[in-house]
Amino acid sequence: MNSSKFNDIIQKATNPLSGSIPSIKTYKLSVKKRFEGLTILDFYTKAMPHITRDIWQEKIESGKIKLKNKNVSIDKIVKAGEITQHISEPLIEPNVNTNIELIEWNNDFIVLNKPAPLPLHPGGRFDKNSLTEILKIAFPNESFKIVHRIDANTTGLVVIAKNSRTATEIINQFKDQTIQKEYLVLAEGLIEKNDFILNNDISKEITASGGREISDHGKNASTKIKVLKKLPKINQTLLSVVPHSGRTNQIRIHLANMGHPIIGDIGYKDPAYFKNNPLTYTDDCLYLHAWKLAFFYKNKKRSFTAKLPAKFSDYRF
């Protein structure tokens, strides 16, 4: 598969975007053991705290929340393992960037340069307007398996396996932290140190606003930072960032915690904003690019580099 043919197929699959057509969606939510014995209203309020209790009550009373596909009262007691259904209003998904670049296509995996905004998986306000769903439409005979995470507003390298064996091999390399990853980041402020490591544990639980935070009781997270260029005229610093662990939002959280949030990262920059506004995918330009990636395939090291998006074109280093 060459890049020209790939681009043609993607263009046909996304014109128009499937998520641009209004649709009603049903979101399933399983009752975890810790929620057993709660009313269904308390369950939804605690499981999804970024939505108010009053809204959940309205949804239950209007039949938008069901248990075993049946309407329930707000005081219905839930049991561990039960599956609830949340029926949405007719939705049109937000637009996404579909300028997906093919870097590698072989019998076992593909490597893409993902644009932004474009989420990997369905979730929240996004379902069909996600990379996995676009690929399903574009290549219905393939069985793609995404083997790692990258934020919707992060650009850059994504590795996708084409079979279970390759998926397992690459996932194990991510788990063993033998995958080499490097990100290009533009951060606020002038960072004095030129080469250093941040070690701050990150919370296991999701906060009420949908993100994570620094926590003494969290999971270990280590991030290596190298200054590539200081930009005093605009009070910004261009960085090479290598995460030594793979925590969700790790780079964003670590840089914001040291007072140098990523340009365009409103959520982690401003705690007040973060508290009152659930994390969403927006069109805001996040200056975080998955730049380089290397892993072993058939006993050989394979290295990939994603060309820089236009937003980095003004920064030479």
N, C-alpha and C positions, 0 to 999 in steps of 0.2 A: 504494500500500500504506500503510494507516494503522497506527499503533502497536498498536491493539487487535487487529487482524487478525494482525499480525506476532506478537504475544505468544501468541495462540491457536495459531498454527502451530508455534511453537517449543515450547510446552508439550506438544503432542501428539507432537512428534518426540523429546522427551526424557523421556517418561514411559512406560516406564522408559528410563534411559540405556542406549544400546547397549553401552557398555563395561562395564556392570555384569553382563553375561552372560559366564560363563567362556569363554575361547577360546584356542586355540593360535596363536601368531603366528610368522611367518618374517621375520627381519630380514636384508636383503641388505647386504653390505659389499664394496665394490670395492677391489681391491688397487692402491694408488697406486704410482707408479714408484719412490719412495724405499724401498718395502718389498719390492721384487723381490729374490728370492734368499733370503729368510728362510723359516724353517719356518713352517707355519701357526700353530703355538703361539706363536712369537716375534711373528708378524704381529699376532695378536689381542692379545697382551700389550702391544705397543707402540702399536697403533692405539686401544686402549680401556684405558688404564692404570688407570682407576678400579676395574677388576675384577682380582682377583689372578690371578697366573699359575697357581696351583693350581686355581682354579675353571675357567679356560679349558681346562686339561689334562683335567679331569674331563668337561667338556662335549664335547671332541673325542673322548675315549675312549668316551663313552656314545652317540655318534652324533648329538649335538645341534648339532655344527658340520659342515657339509658343503661340498664343493667340486664344482661342476657337479652338484649334487644327489646326490652319492655320498659315503659315509663315507670318511674319510681317517685316516691315522696322524698322531701329533703331529709327526713329522719330515718330513711332506710339504712340498716346496718350492713356494712360490707365485710366480706370474708377474704382472707388471703387467697390469692390465686384467681379470684373472680376477674372477669374482663368487663370493663365499662366502655361505653361508646359515647363519644362527643360528636354531635352532628353540627357541622358548620352552616353558616349562612352561605348563599351563593357567593363564591369568591373569584376574583381575578387576581392572579399572582403578580407580584411586582416584576418588572422587566429585568432581564439579566444580560450580561455581556456574553455573546456566543462566538467571539473571535478566538476560538480554540486552535492552538498551533500544535501540529503533530511533529514530534522530535524523533521518535523511534516506533516502529511497528514490526514485530516479529511473531513467531509462532507461539511464544509463551507470555509476552507482555507488551504493553505499549507505554510510552512516556509522552506526556502532554505538557505544554506550557499553558496553564490555566489563566484566563483573564479574570477580572473582577468588575462588578460583583457577580459571583456565580458559586452557589453552594455545591458541595460534593453530593450530599444526600438530601432526600426529601425531609422536611422538618419545618415546624412553625408555619409561616405563611407561604412556604415553598414546597411544591410537590413535583409537578412536571417540569417546572423551570429549575432544574438541578442537573448537574453534570451526569449523574448516573442515569436519570430518566431520558436525557437527550441522547446518550449513547445507546440506550435500549431502542429508541425509535430509529436512530440512524443505522444501527447494526443489529437487527433483530436475531441474527443467527449466531452472534457471539455471546459468550458467557463471561462478561467482564466482572472482575472482583477488585475493588479499590482496597489497597493494602495499608494505607496510612491516612492521616488527617491533614487538612489544610483549611484555614478559615475561608469563608465566602468572600471576604474583602481582601484576602491575600492572593497575590498573583504568583505564578511560577510553577515549578515542577510537581507533577503528579504521576505516580507510577500505578499502573493498573494491570493486574494479572489477567491472563486469558484462560487459566485453568486452576484447579484447586491445588495441584502440586506446586506450581510456581508461586501461588499466593502464600502457601504455607512457608516456603523457603524464604521469601522476602519478608513476610511478617516476623518470622523468627529472627531475622537480622535486625529488624527494628526493635524487637523485644530485648535482644542481646546487646543493643546499642553499638553494633558494628557497622551500621549504616553511617556514612559520612554526609552530613547536611550542613549547608551554609546559606544564611539569609543575608540579603542586603536591606538595610534599614536606614531611614532618615528620622532622626530623633530631635525633639525640641531641646534647645539650649546647647551650650558649649561644654562638652564632657572633658574634664581635665586629664584623667588617666588615659593612656594610649592603649593599654592592654591589660585586661583584668577579668576576673570571674565573679559572677554573682551566684551566691548560694542562699536561696530563700525558699522554704517549704511553701507549697501551694495547697490550699484547702481541697479536701476530697469532695465536700458537698457543694452543690450549686447554691449561690446566694439568692435572695428574694428577687433580685433583678435579672437573674439568669446567667451570671458569670461566676468567676472564682476569685480568690483573694489570697494574700500572704497569710499564713497561719502557722503557729507553733506546733499544731497538731496535724499538719497536712503531710503531703507526700514530698519526698526530697526532690529538689529541682535545681539544676546547675546550668548556668549559661555563660559561655565565653564571649567576651566583647573585645573587638579590636577597632580602634578608630582609623578610618580610611582618609577622612578629610574633615577639617573643621571649617565652618562657614560663618565667620563672625558677622558679616554684613546682614545675614538673615537670622542669626542666632540659632543655628542648627548644626547638627553633626551627622556625617554619613558614617555608617558602621557596617562592619562584617560581624555577624552574630552566628555562633555555633551552639545550639542547645545540646547538652550532654544527657538530657532526659527528655521525655516526650510528653510533658504535661499539657493539658488543654490551655491555650492562650498563654503559654509560659513566657514567651518573649515579650508579649504585650504587658503582662503583669509585672515582670521583673523591671523593665525599663520605666514603667509608670511609677513603681514603688521607689525607684532611686531619683525620681523627680525629672526624668527625661522621657516622657511618653512619646510614642511613635506619632509622627505627623498624621493627622486625620483620624486618630483613635480617640473619639470623643468619650466613649464609654469608660475606658480605664484612665483617661486623663483627669476627669472631673468626678470625684466621688459623689457629689450632690446630684449631678446629672445621672450617674450610674445608678444611684439609689431610686430615683424617681422615674427612670425611663428604662424599661426592659430592653436587653440587648436585642437588636434587630439587624438585619442586613440592609444597609442603605447604600446610596450612591456615593457616599463620602469616600474620598480617595485615601486609602490606607497605604502608607509608604512602607510596606513590608512585602518583600519579594523572595520566594523560595528559589534561590539563585543556582546553587550547585548541589548535586546529589551523586553519591557513588555507592555501589553495592556489588556483591559477587554473584555472578551468573555463570553456571557451568565451569566453575573453578577459575574464572577470569574476572578481574575487576572491571566493571563498567562504570564510566563516569559521564555525567550529563551536565550541561550548563544551559540555563534558560536565558535567552536574550532579554535585555532589560525593557520593561514597558516604557511608553512615552513619558510617563511622569518622572522617570529618572534621567531623562535625556539632557537635562540642564546641569547635571552633576558629574563632572569628569574626575577620575581618580586613577 
